Amino acid sequence: MSEFQAPAEFQAASLGYTTPKDVTVGYLRRKDICNLYHSTGVSGVLCADTQGLCLGVRGKASSSSSGVISSLANKAAMLEPGNSQPVILLESDNSQCLIHRNNGVTLAIYKSPETS
């Protein structure tokens, strides 16, 4: 069985982040969040640190959910000890939310099922 690879939009390294310090020291590149938000089918983007502090939000994502999203990423990592960076998919009748943590940054991408 091959190892699951997170989609490219979840790779913090692909955005140029090498350590959590790059983000938490106040250098959150808004253009990266904007670029993700303008991707096909994306209706919202949220970026949070390991403590749940919202680092950036765009579209239908809400900064008030950053703590819950960060906590979900923590709990998912506990469920699968060999994989500290699982991808979480929350799905409802009218939307999807993909959550992934990489290098101390949790990223949530909201999509609508018709376009995902």
Backbone atoms as SQL, in Angstrom:
CREATE TABLE atoms (id INTEGER PRIMARY KEY, chain TEXT, resi INTEGER, resn TEXT, atom TEXT, x REAL, y REAL, z REAL);
INSERT INTO atoms VALUES
  (1, 'A', 1, 'MET', 'N', 0.838, -1.179, 0.000),
  (2, 'A', 1, 'MET', 'CA', 0.000, 0.000, 0.000),
  (3, 'A', 1, 'MET', 'C', 0.886, 1.246, 0.000),
  (4, 'A', 2, 'SER', 'N', 0.652, 2.137, -0.924),
  (5, 'A', 2, 'SER', 'CA', 1.473, 3.341, -1.009),
  (6, 'A', 2, 'SER', 'C', 1.035, 4.371, 0.028),
  (7, 'A', 3, 'GLU', 'N', 1.972, 5.196, 0.442),
  (8, 'A', 3, 'GLU', 'CA', 1.689, 6.227, 1.442),
  (9, 'A', 3, 'GLU', 'C', 0.889, 7.356, 0.809),
  (10, 'A', 4, 'PHE', 'N', -0.120, 7.820, 1.541),
  (11, 'A', 4, 'PHE', 'CA', -0.959, 8.906, 1.049),
  (12, 'A', 4, 'PHE', 'C', -0.171, 10.207, 1.051),
  (13, 'A', 5, 'GLN', 'N', -0.242, 10.948, -0.018),
  (14, 'A', 5, 'GLN', 'CA', 0.394, 12.256, -0.114),
  (15, 'A', 5, 'GLN', 'C', -0.680, 13.331, -0.088),
  (16, 'A', 6, 'ALA', 'N', -0.479, 14.330, 0.736),
  (17, 'A', 6, 'ALA', 'CA', -1.427, 15.437, 0.814),
  (18, 'A', 6, 'ALA', 'C', -1.435, 16.200, -0.508),
  (19, 'A', 7, 'PRO', 'N', -2.595, 16.734, -0.893),
  (20, 'A', 7, 'PRO', 'CA', -2.670, 17.539, -2.111),
  (21, 'A', 7, 'PRO', 'C', -1.689, 18.717, -2.054),
  (22, 'A', 8, 'ALA', 'N', -1.267, 19.180, -3.197),
  (23, 'A', 8, 'ALA', 'CA', -0.263, 20.245, -3.270),
  (24, 'A', 8, 'ALA', 'C', -0.683, 21.494, -2.509),
  (25, 'A', 9, 'GLU', 'N', -1.995, 21.814, -2.503),
  (26, 'A', 9, 'GLU', 'CA', -2.412, 23.031, -1.811),
  (27, 'A', 9, 'GLU', 'C', -2.223, 22.939, -0.303),
  (28, 'A', 10, 'PHE', 'N', -1.971, 21.718, 0.220),
  (29, 'A', 10, 'PHE', 'CA', -1.759, 21.540, 1.649),
  (30, 'A', 10, 'PHE', 'C', -0.289, 21.592, 2.035),
  (31, 'A', 11, 'GLN', 'N', 0.585, 21.634, 1.098),
  (32, 'A', 11, 'GLN', 'CA', 2.000, 21.601, 1.403),
  (33, 'A', 11, 'GLN', 'C', 2.501, 22.988, 1.796),
  (34, 'A', 12, 'ALA', 'N', 2.738, 23.192, 3.084),
  (35, 'A', 12, 'ALA', 'CA', 3.231, 24.490, 3.540),
  (36, 'A', 12, 'ALA', 'C', 4.556, 24.823, 2.860),
  (37, 'A', 13, 'ALA', 'N', 5.362, 23.802, 2.595),
  (38, 'A', 13, 'ALA', 'CA', 6.639, 24.043, 1.932),
  (39, 'A', 13, 'ALA', 'C', 6.426, 24.605, 0.533),
  (40, 'A', 14, 'SER', 'N', 5.321, 24.218, -0.136),
  (41, 'A', 14, 'SER', 'CA', 5.076, 24.739, -1.479),
  (42, 'A', 14, 'SER', 'C', 4.731, 26.220, -1.446),
  (43, 'A', 15, 'LEU', 'N', 4.336, 26.719, -0.271),
  (44, 'A', 15, 'LEU', 'CA', 4.075, 28.147, -0.122),
  (45, 'A', 15, 'LEU', 'C', 5.321, 28.900, 0.327),
  (46, 'A', 16, 'GLY', 'N', 6.418, 28.179, 0.535),
  (47, 'A', 16, 'GLY', 'CA', 7.662, 28.808, 0.931),
  (48, 'A', 16, 'GLY', 'C', 7.885, 28.846, 2.429),
  (49, 'A', 17, 'TYR', 'N', 7.024, 28.196, 3.224),
  (50, 'A', 17, 'TYR', 'CA', 7.203, 28.168, 4.672),
  (51, 'A', 17, 'TYR', 'C', 8.106, 27.002, 5.026),
  (52, 'A', 18, 'THR', 'N', 9.162, 27.268, 5.766),
  (53, 'A', 18, 'THR', 'CA', 10.062, 26.190, 6.161),
  (54, 'A', 18, 'THR', 'C', 9.921, 25.853, 7.631),
  (55, 'A', 19, 'THR', 'N', 9.525, 26.792, 8.442),
  (56, 'A', 19, 'THR', 'CA', 9.321, 26.548, 9.870),
  (57, 'A', 19, 'THR', 'C', 8.102, 27.338, 10.318),
  (58, 'A', 20, 'PRO', 'N', 7.493, 26.949, 11.462),
  (59, 'A', 20, 'PRO', 'CA', 6.363, 27.728, 11.964),
  (60, 'A', 20, 'PRO', 'C', 6.736, 29.192, 12.206),
  (61, 'A', 21, 'LYS', 'N', 8.014, 29.446, 12.505),
  (62, 'A', 21, 'LYS', 'CA', 8.470, 30.818, 12.758),
  (63, 'A', 21, 'LYS', 'C', 8.203, 31.723, 11.564),
  (64, 'A', 22, 'ASP', 'N', 8.304, 31.177, 10.344),
  (65, 'A', 22, 'ASP', 'CA', 8.053, 31.978, 9.146),
  (66, 'A', 22, 'ASP', 'C', 6.650, 32.567, 9.166),
  (67, 'A', 23, 'VAL', 'N', 5.725, 31.857, 9.783),
  (68, 'A', 23, 'VAL', 'CA', 4.340, 32.299, 9.808),
  (69, 'A', 23, 'VAL', 'C', 4.043, 33.087, 11.074),
  (70, 'A', 24, 'THR', 'N', 4.466, 32.582, 12.226),
  (71, 'A', 24, 'THR', 'CA', 4.048, 33.164, 13.496),
  (72, 'A', 24, 'THR', 'C', 4.777, 34.450, 13.852),
  (73, 'A', 25, 'VAL', 'N', 5.860, 34.756, 13.217),
  (74, 'A', 25, 'VAL', 'CA', 6.569, 35.996, 13.514),
  (75, 'A', 25, 'VAL', 'C', 5.910, 37.181, 12.817),
  (76, 'A', 26, 'GLY', 'N', 4.801, 36.960, 12.175),
  (77, 'A', 26, 'GLY', 'CA', 4.078, 38.047, 11.544),
  (78, 'A', 26, 'GLY', 'C', 4.299, 38.108, 10.053),
  (79, 'A', 27, 'TYR', 'N', 4.927, 37.085, 9.500),
  (80, 'A', 27, 'TYR', 'CA', 5.177, 37.078, 8.070),
  (81, 'A', 27, 'TYR', 'C', 4.264, 36.055, 7.405),
  (82, 'A', 28, 'LEU', 'N', 2.988, 36.272, 7.526),
  (83, 'A', 28, 'LEU', 'CA', 2.029, 35.432, 6.824),
  (84, 'A', 28, 'LEU', 'C', 1.770, 36.089, 5.484),
  (85, 'A', 29, 'ARG', 'N', 2.105, 35.399, 4.439),
  (86, 'A', 29, 'ARG', 'CA', 1.946, 35.975, 3.117),
  (87, 'A', 29, 'ARG', 'C', 0.507, 35.881, 2.673),
  (88, 'A', 30, 'ARG', 'N', -0.194, 36.994, 2.734),
  (89, 'A', 30, 'ARG', 'CA', -1.601, 37.038, 2.382),
  (90, 'A', 30, 'ARG', 'C', -1.835, 36.625, 0.937),
  (91, 'A', 31, 'LYS', 'N', -0.863, 36.890, 0.084),
  (92, 'A', 31, 'LYS', 'CA', -1.038, 36.526, -1.325),
  (93, 'A', 31, 'LYS', 'C', -1.167, 35.018, -1.494),
  (94, 'A', 32, 'ASP', 'N', -0.514, 34.235, -0.606),
  (95, 'A', 32, 'ASP', 'CA', -0.631, 32.780, -0.699),
  (96, 'A', 32, 'ASP', 'C', -2.040, 32.326, -0.345),
  (97, 'A', 33, 'ILE', 'N', -2.627, 32.928, 0.688),
  (98, 'A', 33, 'ILE', 'CA', -4.003, 32.606, 1.053),
  (99, 'A', 33, 'ILE', 'C', -4.941, 33.045, -0.067),
  (100, 'A', 34, 'CYS', 'N', -4.694, 34.212, -0.631),
  (101, 'A', 34, 'CYS', 'CA', -5.514, 34.701, -1.749),
  (102, 'A', 34, 'CYS', 'C', -5.411, 33.774, -2.952),
  (103, 'A', 35, 'ASN', 'N', -4.203, 33.300, -3.256),
  (104, 'A', 35, 'ASN', 'CA', -4.019, 32.392, -4.384),
  (105, 'A', 35, 'ASN', 'C', -4.795, 31.097, -4.178),
  (106, 'A', 36, 'LEU', 'N', -4.745, 30.548, -2.955),
  (107, 'A', 36, 'LEU', 'CA', -5.520, 29.343, -2.668),
  (108, 'A', 36, 'LEU', 'C', -7.010, 29.617, -2.790),
  (109, 'A', 37, 'TYR', 'N', -7.438, 30.752, -2.257),
  (110, 'A', 37, 'TYR', 'CA', -8.854, 31.110, -2.288),
  (111, 'A', 37, 'TYR', 'C', -9.375, 31.232, -3.718),
  (112, 'A', 38, 'HIS', 'N', -8.538, 31.686, -4.619),
  (113, 'A', 38, 'HIS', 'CA', -8.957, 31.861, -6.003),
  (114, 'A', 38, 'HIS', 'C', -8.783, 30.596, -6.850),
  (115, 'A', 39, 'SER', 'N', -8.387, 29.487, -6.218),
  (116, 'A', 39, 'SER', 'CA', -8.292, 28.211, -6.929),
  (117, 'A', 39, 'SER', 'C', -9.693, 27.711, -7.266),
  (118, 'A', 40, 'THR', 'N', -9.798, 26.924, -8.298),
  (119, 'A', 40, 'THR', 'CA', -11.089, 26.402, -8.750),
  (120, 'A', 40, 'THR', 'C', -11.791, 25.626, -7.643),
  (121, 'A', 41, 'GLY', 'N', -13.031, 25.989, -7.380),
  (122, 'A', 41, 'GLY', 'CA', -13.851, 25.268, -6.422),
  (123, 'A', 41, 'GLY', 'C', -13.662, 25.643, -4.974),
  (124, 'A', 42, 'VAL', 'N', -12.699, 26.499, -4.672),
  (125, 'A', 42, 'VAL', 'CA', -12.423, 26.876, -3.282),
  (126, 'A', 42, 'VAL', 'C', -13.313, 28.049, -2.891),
  (127, 'A', 43, 'SER', 'N', -14.020, 27.886, -1.767),
  (128, 'A', 43, 'SER', 'CA', -14.894, 28.962, -1.300),
  (129, 'A', 43, 'SER', 'C', -14.378, 29.626, -0.025),
  (130, 'A', 44, 'GLY', 'N', -13.333, 29.066, 0.582),
  (131, 'A', 44, 'GLY', 'CA', -12.770, 29.668, 1.779),
  (132, 'A', 44, 'GLY', 'C', -11.459, 29.013, 2.161),
  (133, 'A', 45, 'VAL', 'N', -10.606, 29.781, 2.848),
  (134, 'A', 45, 'VAL', 'CA', -9.306, 29.292, 3.311),
  (135, 'A', 45, 'VAL', 'C', -9.065, 29.853, 4.705),
  (136, 'A', 46, 'LEU', 'N', -8.567, 29.004, 5.598),
  (137, 'A', 46, 'LEU', 'CA', -8.202, 29.442, 6.939),
  (138, 'A', 46, 'LEU', 'C', -6.835, 28.879, 7.274),
  (139, 'A', 47, 'CYS', 'N', -6.002, 29.682, 7.898),
  (140, 'A', 47, 'CYS', 'CA', -4.669, 29.282, 8.310),
  (141, 'A', 47, 'CYS', 'C', -4.552, 29.570, 9.801),
  (142, 'A', 48, 'ALA', 'N', -4.085, 28.576, 10.593),
  (143, 'A', 48, 'ALA', 'CA', -3.977, 28.744, 12.046),
  (144, 'A', 48, 'ALA', 'C', -2.668, 28.143, 12.542),
  (145, 'A', 49, 'ASP', 'N', -2.209, 28.616, 13.707),
  (146, 'A', 49, 'ASP', 'CA', -1.020, 28.017, 14.310),
  (147, 'A', 49, 'ASP', 'C', -1.434, 26.844, 15.200),
  (148, 'A', 50, 'THR', 'N', -0.455, 26.212, 15.868),
  (149, 'A', 50, 'THR', 'CA', -0.734, 25.024, 16.674),
  (150, 'A', 50, 'THR', 'C', -1.599, 25.322, 17.890),
  (151, 'A', 51, 'GLN', 'N', -1.656, 26.569, 18.320),
  (152, 'A', 51, 'GLN', 'CA', -2.479, 26.950, 19.462),
  (153, 'A', 51, 'GLN', 'C', -3.884, 27.383, 19.059),
  (154, 'A', 52, 'GLY', 'N', -4.154, 27.411, 17.761),
  (155, 'A', 52, 'GLY', 'CA', -5.471, 27.792, 17.276),
  (156, 'A', 52, 'GLY', 'C', -5.615, 29.266, 16.942),
  (157, 'A', 53, 'LEU', 'N', -4.523, 30.011, 17.009),
  (158, 'A', 53, 'LEU', 'CA', -4.559, 31.424, 16.639),
  (159, 'A', 53, 'LEU', 'C', -4.733, 31.542, 15.129),
  (160, 'A', 54, 'CYS', 'N', -5.716, 32.303, 14.707),
  (161, 'A', 54, 'CYS', 'CA', -5.963, 32.492, 13.282),
  (162, 'A', 54, 'CYS', 'C', -4.863, 33.360, 12.684),
  (163, 'A', 55, 'LEU', 'N', -4.189, 32.834, 11.667),
  (164, 'A', 55, 'LEU', 'CA', -3.112, 33.561, 11.005),
  (165, 'A', 55, 'LEU', 'C', -3.570, 34.220, 9.719),
  (166, 'A', 56, 'GLY', 'N', -4.700, 33.767, 9.205),
  (167, 'A', 56, 'GLY', 'CA', -5.241, 34.345, 7.987),
  (168, 'A', 56, 'GLY', 'C', -6.527, 33.643, 7.609),
  (169, 'A', 57, 'VAL', 'N', -7.441, 34.391, 7.020),
  (170, 'A', 57, 'VAL', 'CA', -8.723, 33.815, 6.623),
  (171, 'A', 57, 'VAL', 'C', -9.219, 34.526, 5.378),
  (172, 'A', 58, 'ARG', 'N', -9.929, 33.795, 4.544),
  (173, 'A', 58, 'ARG', 'CA', -10.450, 34.361, 3.303),
  (174, 'A', 58, 'ARG', 'C', -11.723, 33.612, 2.929),
  (175, 'A', 59, 'GLY', 'N', -12.692, 34.309, 2.385),
  (176, 'A', 59, 'GLY', 'CA', -13.919, 33.683, 1.900),
  (177, 'A', 59, 'GLY', 'C', -14.845, 33.252, 3.013),
  (178, 'A', 60, 'LYS', 'N', -15.503, 32.098, 2.827),
  (179, 'A', 60, 'LYS', 'CA', -16.519, 31.662, 3.782),
  (180, 'A', 60, 'LYS', 'C', -15.941, 31.078, 5.069),
  (181, 'A', 61, 'ALA', 'N', -14.642, 30.908, 5.150),
  (182, 'A', 61, 'ALA', 'CA', -14.007, 30.455, 6.386),
  (183, 'A', 61, 'ALA', 'C', -14.154, 31.540, 7.448),
  (184, 'A', 62, 'SER', 'N', -14.272, 31.117, 8.706),
  (185, 'A', 62, 'SER', 'CA', -14.450, 32.064, 9.800),
  (186, 'A', 62, 'SER', 'C', -13.283, 31.976, 10.776),
  (187, 'A', 63, 'SER', 'N', -12.732, 33.110, 11.143),
  (188, 'A', 63, 'SER', 'CA', -11.612, 33.124, 12.077),
  (189, 'A', 63, 'SER', 'C', -12.006, 32.539, 13.435),
  (190, 'A', 64, 'SER', 'N', -13.293, 32.580, 13.770),
  (191, 'A', 64, 'SER', 'CA', -13.736, 32.036, 15.058),
  (192, 'A', 64, 'SER', 'C', -13.634, 30.511, 15.111),
  (193, 'A', 65, 'SER', 'N', -13.462, 29.854, 13.964),
  (194, 'A', 65, 'SER', 'CA', -13.333, 28.395, 13.950),
  (195, 'A', 65, 'SER', 'C', -11.876, 27.928, 13.950),
  (196, 'A', 66, 'SER', 'N', -10.919, 28.837, 14.012),
  (197, 'A', 66, 'SER', 'CA', -9.511, 28.442, 13.925),
  (198, 'A', 66, 'SER', 'C', -9.091, 27.523, 15.079),
  (199, 'A', 67, 'GLY', 'N', -9.610, 27.760, 16.282),
  (200, 'A', 67, 'GLY', 'CA', -9.272, 26.903, 17.419),
  (201, 'A', 67, 'GLY', 'C', -9.790, 25.486, 17.246),
  (202, 'A', 68, 'VAL', 'N', -11.011, 25.360, 16.764),
  (203, 'A', 68, 'VAL', 'CA', -11.615, 24.041, 16.534),
  (204, 'A', 68, 'VAL', 'C', -10.855, 23.300, 15.435),
  (205, 'A', 69, 'ILE', 'N', -10.518, 24.001, 14.374),
  (206, 'A', 69, 'ILE', 'CA', -9.804, 23.379, 13.259),
  (207, 'A', 69, 'ILE', 'C', -8.421, 22.913, 13.695),
  (208, 'A', 70, 'SER', 'N', -7.720, 23.728, 14.454),
  (209, 'A', 70, 'SER', 'CA', -6.405, 23.341, 14.962),
  (210, 'A', 70, 'SER', 'C', -6.517, 22.143, 15.903),
  (211, 'A', 71, 'SER', 'N', -7.540, 22.138, 16.730),
  (212, 'A', 71, 'SER', 'CA', -7.760, 21.026, 17.655),
  (213, 'A', 71, 'SER', 'C', -8.061, 19.734, 16.905),
  (214, 'A', 72, 'LEU', 'N', -8.864, 19.805, 15.851),
  (215, 'A', 72, 'LEU', 'CA', -9.140, 18.619, 15.035),
  (216, 'A', 72, 'LEU', 'C', -7.854, 18.045, 14.435),
  (217, 'A', 73, 'ALA', 'N', -6.984, 18.912, 13.977),
  (218, 'A', 73, 'ALA', 'CA', -5.708, 18.450, 13.419),
  (219, 'A', 73, 'ALA', 'C', -4.878, 17.756, 14.497),
  (220, 'A', 74, 'ASN', 'N', -4.879, 18.309, 15.717),
  (221, 'A', 74, 'ASN', 'CA', -4.162, 17.672, 16.832),
  (222, 'A', 74, 'ASN', 'C', -4.725, 16.296, 17.137),
  (223, 'A', 75, 'LYS', 'N', -6.048, 16.204, 17.256),
  (224, 'A', 75, 'LYS', 'CA', -6.703, 14.933, 17.597),
  (225, 'A', 75, 'LYS', 'C', -6.500, 13.895, 16.501),
  (226, 'A', 76, 'ALA', 'N', -6.569, 14.290, 15.256),
  (227, 'A', 76, 'ALA', 'CA', -6.364, 13.350, 14.149),
  (228, 'A', 76, 'ALA', 'C', -4.951, 12.782, 14.176),
  (229, 'A', 77, 'ALA', 'N', -3.974, 13.607, 14.519),
  (230, 'A', 77, 'ALA', 'CA', -2.586, 13.135, 14.610),
  (231, 'A', 77, 'ALA', 'C', -2.437, 12.103, 15.727),
  (232, 'A', 78, 'MET', 'N', -3.224, 12.244, 16.802),
  (233, 'A', 78, 'MET', 'CA', -3.184, 11.277, 17.906),
  (234, 'A', 78, 'MET', 'C', -3.798, 9.929, 17.504),
  (235, 'A', 79, 'LEU', 'N', -4.769, 9.957, 16.605),
  (236, 'A', 79, 'LEU', 'CA', -5.428, 8.722, 16.177),
  (237, 'A', 79, 'LEU', 'C', -4.511, 7.822, 15.362),
  (238, 'A', 80, 'GLU', 'N', -3.590, 8.418, 14.661),
  (239, 'A', 80, 'GLU', 'CA', -2.690, 7.673, 13.791),
  (240, 'A', 80, 'GLU', 'C', -1.248, 8.047, 14.128),
  (241, 'A', 81, 'PRO', 'N', -0.675, 7.416, 15.181),
  (242, 'A', 81, 'PRO', 'CA', 0.651, 7.814, 15.673),
  (243, 'A', 81, 'PRO', 'C', 1.765, 7.775, 14.630),
  (244, 'A', 82, 'GLY', 'N', 1.692, 6.889, 13.658),
  (245, 'A', 82, 'GLY', 'CA', 2.728, 6.806, 12.634),
  (246, 'A', 82, 'GLY', 'C', 2.656, 7.911, 11.600),
  (247, 'A', 83, 'ASN', 'N', 1.529, 8.621, 11.569),
  (248, 'A', 83, 'ASN', 'CA', 1.335, 9.687, 10.587),
  (249, 'A', 83, 'ASN', 'C', 0.969, 10.958, 11.345),
  (250, 'A', 84, 'SER', 'N', 1.925, 11.828, 11.551),
  (251, 'A', 84, 'SER', 'CA', 1.680, 13.040, 12.335),
  (252, 'A', 84, 'SER', 'C', 1.008, 14.145, 11.527),
  (253, 'A', 85, 'GLN', 'N', 0.785, 13.917, 10.231),
  (254, 'A', 85, 'GLN', 'CA', 0.194, 14.943, 9.381),
  (255, 'A', 85, 'GLN', 'C', -0.959, 14.383, 8.541),
  (256, 'A', 86, 'PRO', 'N', -1.987, 13.828, 9.192),
  (257, 'A', 86, 'PRO', 'CA', -3.109, 13.297, 8.399),
  (258, 'A', 86, 'PRO', 'C', -3.922, 14.416, 7.757),
  (259, 'A', 87, 'VAL', 'N', -4.633, 14.073, 6.709),
  (260, 'A', 87, 'VAL', 'CA', -5.557, 14.992, 6.059),
  (261, 'A', 87, 'VAL', 'C', -6.956, 14.620, 6.535),
  (262, 'A', 88, 'ILE', 'N', -7.714, 15.607, 6.971),
  (263, 'A', 88, 'ILE', 'CA', -9.068, 15.397, 7.471),
  (264, 'A', 88, 'ILE', 'C', -10.038, 15.949, 6.438),
  (265, 'A', 89, 'LEU', 'N', -11.082, 15.192, 6.146),
  (266, 'A', 89, 'LEU', 'CA', -12.126, 15.651, 5.243),
  (267, 'A', 89, 'LEU', 'C', -13.439, 15.661, 6.001),
  (268, 'A', 90, 'LEU', 'N', -14.010, 16.846, 6.180),
  (269, 'A', 90, 'LEU', 'CA', -15.339, 17.002, 6.757),
  (270, 'A', 90, 'LEU', 'C', -16.269, 17.295, 5.598),
  (271, 'A', 91, 'GLU', 'N', -17.365, 16.546, 5.534),
  (272, 'A', 91, 'GLU', 'CA', -18.242, 16.684, 4.376),
  (273, 'A', 91, 'GLU', 'C', -19.694, 16.814, 4.832),
  (274, 'A', 92, 'SER', 'N', -20.399, 17.756, 4.238),
  (275, 'A', 92, 'SER', 'CA', -21.832, 17.906, 4.465),
  (276, 'A', 92, 'SER', 'C', -22.528, 17.842, 3.110),
  (277, 'A', 93, 'ASP', 'N', -23.841, 18.064, 3.109),
  (278, 'A', 93, 'ASP', 'CA', -24.581, 18.015, 1.848),
  (279, 'A', 93, 'ASP', 'C', -24.147, 19.087, 0.861),
  (280, 'A', 94, 'ASN', 'N', -23.690, 20.234, 1.375),
  (281, 'A', 94, 'ASN', 'CA', -23.390, 21.343, 0.470),
  (282, 'A', 94, 'ASN', 'C', -21.963, 21.870, 0.520),
  (283, 'A', 95, 'SER', 'N', -21.075, 21.215, 1.278),
  (284, 'A', 95, 'SER', 'CA', -19.685, 21.683, 1.294),
  (285, 'A', 95, 'SER', 'C', -18.731, 20.623, 1.831),
  (286, 'A', 96, 'GLN', 'N', -17.460, 20.875, 1.631),
  (287, 'A', 96, 'GLN', 'CA', -16.383, 20.040, 2.155),
  (288, 'A', 96, 'GLN', 'C', -15.370, 20.951, 2.811),
  (289, 'A', 97, 'CYS', 'N', -14.714, 20.433, 3.842),
  (290, 'A', 97, 'CYS', 'CA', -13.619, 21.157, 4.477),
  (291, 'A', 97, 'CYS', 'C', -12.455, 20.192, 4.621),
  (292, 'A', 98, 'LEU', 'N', -11.351, 20.496, 3.967),
  (293, 'A', 98, 'LEU', 'CA', -10.137, 19.692, 4.057),
  (294, 'A', 98, 'LEU', 'C', -9.193, 20.386, 5.031),
  (295, 'A', 99, 'ILE', 'N', -8.670, 19.627, 5.998),
  (296, 'A', 99, 'ILE', 'CA', -7.799, 20.190, 7.032),
  (297, 'A', 99, 'ILE', 'C', -6.502, 19.406, 7.046),
  (298, 'A', 100, 'HIS', 'N', -5.394, 20.129, 7.100),
  (299, 'A', 100, 'HIS', 'CA', -4.075, 19.484, 7.152),
  (300, 'A', 100, 'HIS', 'C', -3.108, 20.370, 7.919),
  (301, 'A', 101, 'ARG', 'N', -2.268, 19.756, 8.734),
  (302, 'A', 101, 'ARG', 'CA', -1.229, 20.486, 9.462),
  (303, 'A', 101, 'ARG', 'C', 0.122, 20.071, 8.909),
  (304, 'A', 102, 'ASN', 'N', 0.974, 21.055, 8.685),
  (305, 'A', 102, 'ASN', 'CA', 2.323, 20.810, 8.197),
  (306, 'A', 102, 'ASN', 'C', 3.216, 21.905, 8.761),
  (307, 'A', 103, 'ASN', 'N', 4.336, 21.527, 9.351),
  (308, 'A', 103, 'ASN', 'CA', 5.296, 22.483, 9.907),
  (309, 'A', 103, 'ASN', 'C', 4.658, 23.459, 10.886),
  (310, 'A', 104, 'GLY', 'N', 3.706, 22.986, 11.697),
  (311, 'A', 104, 'GLY', 'CA', 3.091, 23.832, 12.710),
  (312, 'A', 104, 'GLY', 'C', 2.016, 24.766, 12.199),
  (313, 'A', 105, 'VAL', 'N', 1.674, 24.671, 10.937),
  (314, 'A', 105, 'VAL', 'CA', 0.635, 25.514, 10.351),
  (315, 'A', 105, 'VAL', 'C', -0.527, 24.615, 9.939),
  (316, 'A', 106, 'THR', 'N', -1.727, 24.928, 10.429),
  (317, 'A', 106, 'THR', 'CA', -2.921, 24.177, 10.042),
  (318, 'A', 106, 'THR', 'C', -3.648, 24.954, 8.968),
  (319, 'A', 107, 'LEU', 'N', -3.957, 24.267, 7.894),
  (320, 'A', 107, 'LEU', 'CA', -4.620, 24.883, 6.759),
  (321, 'A', 107, 'LEU', 'C', -5.962, 24.192, 6.546),
  (322, 'A', 108, 'ALA', 'N', -7.023, 24.977, 6.433),
  (323, 'A', 108, 'ALA', 'CA', -8.353, 24.444, 6.129),
  (324, 'A', 108, 'ALA', 'C', -8.805, 25.060, 4.812),
  (325, 'A', 109, 'ILE', 'N', -9.256, 24.208, 3.906),
  (326, 'A', 109, 'ILE', 'CA', -9.744, 24.668, 2.613),
  (327, 'A', 109, 'ILE', 'C', -11.187, 24.218, 2.476),
  (328, 'A', 110, 'TYR', 'N', -12.068, 25.173, 2.249),
  (329, 'A', 110, 'TYR', 'CA', -13.494, 24.903, 2.084),
  (330, 'A', 110, 'TYR', 'C', -13.804, 24.829, 0.595),
  (331, 'A', 111, 'LYS', 'N', -14.556, 23.776, 0.212),
  (332, 'A', 111, 'LYS', 'CA', -14.916, 23.582, -1.190),
  (333, 'A', 111, 'LYS', 'C', -16.388, 23.199, -1.270),
  (334, 'A', 112, 'SER', 'N', -16.973, 23.419, -2.441),
  (335, 'A', 112, 'SER', 'CA', -18.322, 22.937, -2.666),
  (336, 'A', 112, 'SER', 'C', -18.230, 21.639, -3.454),
  (337, 'A', 113, 'PRO', 'N', -19.056, 20.632, -3.127),
  (338, 'A', 113, 'PRO', 'CA', -18.930, 19.307, -3.767),
  (339, 'A', 113, 'PRO', 'C', -19.061, 19.322, -5.284),
  (340, 'A', 114, 'GLU', 'N', -19.849, 20.225, -5.831),
  (341, 'A', 114, 'GLU', 'CA', -20.047, 20.252, -7.285),
  (342, 'A', 114, 'GLU', 'C', -18.757, 20.540, -8.029),
  (343, 'A', 115, 'THR', 'N', -17.849, 21.317, -7.408),
  (344, 'A', 115, 'THR', 'CA', -16.647, 21.747, -8.128),
  (345, 'A', 115, 'THR', 'C', -15.388, 21.083, -7.603),
  (346, 'A', 116, 'SER', 'N', -15.484, 20.239, -6.583),
  (347, 'A', 116, 'SER', 'CA', -14.268, 19.642, -6.023),
  (348, 'A', 116, 'SER', 'C', -13.869, 18.373, -6.735);
